[in-house]
């Protein structure tokens, strides 16, 4: 996923320059312009004449050749081009920050381990969004987020039915993945540099925990998840913003696979024992728009 984000940024940067086109007429005139439409009989374009920006057309029969992106920079402002939409369609967001799982500590957890479980609820996340806005306020995209948390405790013991104790270490290395499509709403300010956003996602949540309870174990499971984001982007330049976001993610694990290294057993949880994956994310990151 990280490679896809980097590729998307590179593509975005490589196309961020508003280049200008060239038309050469049969009479030998060269026109520095922005071609807006090419049809069978005519080519439509916008060009600068003295201090005026004009839009016109020429019959294809009068044109010797035309070439897109001939000039690196444009004399014609983007907002003067016929058909230009004065908003950015693509948004790539890269996020990271603090996370907290908001579910209560189960009553069945022994009192000696309640603080351990509370500490395990705090962690961090990273990920990103790729969104295409088909109108200024509405867009559709894709979200990927990864939550990580870990904790450990030394000098625990297990006691069998005969009263024999085995001493060792306990640890958890927890990973929760969220991936899914996103519906986005966006409200731009008057100069379209800053934006208030809300994103709603429904997707897959994957759960994995590398556990040690004296011996090593692995828990894995999956469920359907829901994510709601509220954020604000502050424009740093035309295509780059600094973003702040609060997210609420929810999901419930009804069963999981328990791997003790020799066999895998599926554990179905009873009502009241379901594993809540609910959490809040506080994020900061960069946004690349085009």
N, C-alpha and C positions, 0 to 999 in steps of 0.2 A: 504494500500500500504506500509506503514511503517513497518507493521508486516512481509510482504513478503520480504522486503529488509533485515530486521534483520535475518529472517530465512535463506535467501540466504547466508548471511555472515557467519552464524553459520555452515552451510553445507560446505562452502568453507574452513573455518578454520579447521574443523574436518577432512578434506581430504587433507590438505596441506602438510602433512608429507609423504615423499617418502619412504614407507615401503618396506621391503624385504620379499621374499617368502622362503619356505622350500620344498625340495624334499628329500624323504627317499627312498633309493633303496632297492631291495630285499636282497642285501648283507649286509644291516644295515648301509650303509654310509649315512650321512646327508649332504646335499648340501645347503649352504646358497647362494641364487641366486635371480634373478629377472625373473619370468616366463613371456615370451613374447607371447606365443601362445600355446594353448592346442588343439590338434587334436585327431582323433580317434586312430591313431597308435603311434603318437609321441608327446612329450612335448618339446617345444623349450624354452631355457632359456639363460640368461647371468650371468656369475659369475666371481669372482676374484680368480685367481690362482697366488699366490705369489704377484708380482707387475703387473701382466698382467690382462686385462679384456678380457674374452673370451666368445664367443657365440657358442652354440652347441645344440644338441638334444639328448634325450634318448627315446628308445622305451617304450611305456606304459607297456609292458609286464615285463620290468626290474624295474618298479617303484612300491614300496609298497604303498606309499601315497604321496600326495603333498598338501600344504596348503598356501593360499595367505595371505599376511600381517602378517606373523608369527613373524617377527622381526620388532621392531618399527623404526629402522633406517637402512639405506642401505649402504653396502660397495661398491655398483656399482653406479657411477655417472649417473644421468639421461641421460646426452648426450651421454653416451656410450652404452645405451640399444638399441638394434636393433629395428627400427621402431619408435624410439622416435622423436617427432617433437619438434624442439627447438624454440617453441613460446607458449605463454599462450592463451588458447582458450576462457576462460570466463573472463569477466570484469564487475564488479559492481561499479557504480559511484554514489556517494551521493553528491549533490550540493546545494549551497545556495548563496544568494548574492543580489545585488542591481538591480532593474529593472526600466526602464523608457519607458512609452508609447510615441511613437514618432509622433502620429497624431496631426494635428493642432487643436487649439481651434476653434470651429465653429463660424462663423460670427453671427449666431442667438443668441449666448450666450450674455446676457446683460453685459455691461462693468463692472458693480459692481461685477460680479461673475467670470470674466475671470481669475483673480489670484487664486481664489478657485479651478477652474478646472485645472489650470496648476500645482498646488500643488498636486492634486489628481493623476496626471500622474506618480509621483514618488512612488515607493513601493519596495517590496522585494519578493523574490521567494525562493522556496525550492522544492526538488524532486530528481529524480535519473534515472539512466539507467541501464538496464541489457542487455548485448550483448554477443553473441557467435560468435567467429571468426572461420569460417570453413577453411580459409586459413590465412596466416600471415597478409595480408593487408585488407581482406574483412570479414565483419561480418554483422549479422542481429540480431535485438533485439527489445527492448520495452522501451518506455520513458513515464515518469509521471512527470508533473510539475504543481505547484500551485503558482499563482501570487496573492498578497494581497496588497491593498491600501485603505486608509481611510482619511477622512477629515471632518471637522465640522465648522459651523459658527453660532454664536448666534445673536439674535436680528434682524432676518429677518421678513418681513411681506408680506402677500398676500392681494391684494386689489380686491374686487369684482366690478361688473359693477356699483354699486351704490356709490362707493368710500369708502366703509367700509373696514377697515384694521384689519387683524388678525396677531398678533405677535407671534414669536416662534423661533424654532431652525431648522437648516438645517444640514444634515449629509449624508455621503455616506460611506458604508462599502463594498468595491468591491472585488470580487473573480473571477479569470479567471483560469479555469482548462484546461490543455492540456494533452491528452493521446493518444498514437498511436504507431505503429510499426516504427522501425528505421533501415535504411541501413547505415552502417559505413565503412569508409576507414581508414586505420591506417598505419603509416610509422614509424617503429622502428629504433632507432639509432644502431650503430655498435655492442654495447654490450647488446642490447635489454632491457635496463633499462628505457629509456625515449621513448616517443612516441608522434608524431604529429597526430591529429585525425580530421576528418570531418564527421559529422553525418547529415543525411537528414531524416526528419520524416514527414509523412502525417497522420493526425488524427483528433480527435474530440476536439473542443474547447467549453467549457461550460462557460456561463456568468451568474453571480449572483450579485445583488446589493441590499443590505438592506438600503433603503433610508428613510430619515425623511425630510419632507417638512411641518413642524409643525405637521402633522399627519404621521403615519408610512405607508410605501409602500414597495413592493418588485418587482424588475425587474429580470426576468430570460430569457435566450435565449441560443441558441447553433448554431454552424456553423462548417464548415470544416476549419482546420488550417494547416499551414505549418511551420516547424521549421528547421533551419539550424544552426549547431554548428561548431565552430572551436576551438580546444583546444590543450593543451600540458600537458602531464603527466610527472612528474619528479619522478623517482624511489627512494623510501626511503629504501626499502628492496626488497627481491625477489618477494614478493606478495603484497606489499603496495606502493602506489604512492600518491603524492600530485598533484592535477590537477587544471589548470586554463582554463577558457572557456568563450568565447563570443558567444551569441546566438541571432539570429534574428527570431522572431515569427510573423506570419502574419495571419490575419483572418478578416472577415467582417460580422457584424451582420445586417441582412436584416429585421428582425422582433424580437419582444420580447413580453413576457407576463407581463402585469401590474396587480398586485394584491394589492387592496386597503383594504383588510381585509374582504370585503363583497362579492366581485365578482372579477373574473379574466378576463381581456380583452386582446386580442391579437392585438398588434399595428404593422401594416405593414409600414415600413419606405419608403419614397419616395426617388428616386435617388437624391443624394446631401445631404441626411440626414442619410445615412448609418453610422452605428457606427463602426469605425475602432478599431480593437484590436491589431494593430501592436505595437510591443515593442522590446527593446533590453535588454538582461540579461547579467550581468557581474557576473561570478560564480567562486567560489573556493570550493574545496571539496576533499574528499578522494576517492581513487580507490583501489579496491581489485581484484586481478587477480589470475587466476590459469590455 
